[in-house]
Amino acid sequence: MEINIPDVVAEVTAAFERYEQAINANEVDVLDSWFWNDPRVIRYSLTDNAYGFEAIHASRLARPKTDLKRILANTVITTFGRDLATANTEYRRVESGRHGRQSQTWVRMPEGWRVVSAHVSFVPTP
């Protein structure tokens, strides 16, 4: 298996960056479009554990609409062959300054790259 094939890394990076733009703009439909539309998709968020696409969508609609913009650091995207990738990053919320982390597993589906598992959390403050 080839790790980090350049054109695959570029594809996943572009998808990840578009997803990040949607987070900062609170574009729920765009965020949803990047997730696997399946009951087996999972997203552990800051406020809940969402199992299945419908639960993830509901979680996004219910979340606060403030303090969404963030700045990323230490982003690492690793691809495994042509159809699987991980994306891990740290972030700092612009408004509150809170520091967090995010991990995603991306899979190439017939309709394109989709997140099949994700985790978002804040780093505990001392």
N, C-alpha and C positions, 0 to 999 in steps of 0.2 A: 504494500500500500504506500502510495506517495503522500507525504505530508507537505502541506503548503504549496500546492501547484499554483503558480502565480496567477493564472487567469481565474481560478476558482476563488483564491483569496480576494481578488479584485471584485468578483461578483458578490461575495458575502459582505465584504466591506461596504460596497455601495448599498446593499439592502440594509445593513446595520445603520449606516448613516442616515438613510431615509427614515428608518424607524425612529431614530433619535430626533430628527426634525419634527416628526409627528408628536413625540412626547412633549417637546418644548412648545408646540402650537396647540396641544390638546386636541389633535385630530383623531377622534375615537375611531371613525371609519377606516382611516389609514392604519392605525395601530391594529385594529381587528384584521385587516387584510393581510398583515404579515404573520398572523398566527394560523396554525393548522386548524381548520374548521372541523373539529372532531371531538367527540366526548372524551377521548383519551389524552387530550392536551392538558398540561398542568402549568399554572402560574402561581407561585407563592409571592404575594405582594406585601406592601407595607401594612395593609389593613386586613388581609384575609388570605385564605388558601383557596384558590379557584380550580376546581376540577371540571374540565370540559369547556368548550368554546363559549357556550351560553353564559356560564358562570363568570368567565373572564370578561366578557362584554358587559355584564351587569355590574361587575366590580369597577370597571372603568367609568361607567355612567354615574356610579355612586360616589366616586372619590372627590375630595375637595378640588376646587378649580384654582386654588392659589398655590404659590410656591412650587410650580411645576418645572420652571426653567432650571437647567442645570448645565454644568461644565464638566466635561469628561477628562479623566486622567488614567494613565496606565492601561489603556485598552489593548487587549490581546485577542486576536482572531487567529484560530488555528483550524486548518482544514485537513480532513482525513479522506483521501481519495477525492472523488468528484462530487459526492452526494451528502457529506456530513461535515459539520463545522461546529465549533464552539466560539462564543464571543463573551469575553469577560471584561468588565470595566469598573472603575471607581468613578464616583461623581460627587460634585458639591452643588447643592441647591443654591441658586443665586440669591434668592430672597432671604432665606433663613441661615444659609451657610452650613446646613447639616450635611454631613459626609455619609455616603452610602456606597453600595456595591451592587452589581447586577451580573448575572450569568444567564446565558441562553444557549440552548442546543438548537441548531438550524439543520434542516434536512431539505434536500432538493426533492420536491414533489412534482408531479406532472404539471401543475400550474406555476411552479417556480419555487424559490427558497421560502421556507416557512419555519417559524419557531415552533418546536414541539414540546419544549420544556423551558421554564424560566423561573428565576428567583431574584427578588429585589429586596434589599434590606438596608437599614441604616446601621452604621458603625456605632456601637455604644459609646456614649460620651463618658469620659472619666469623672 
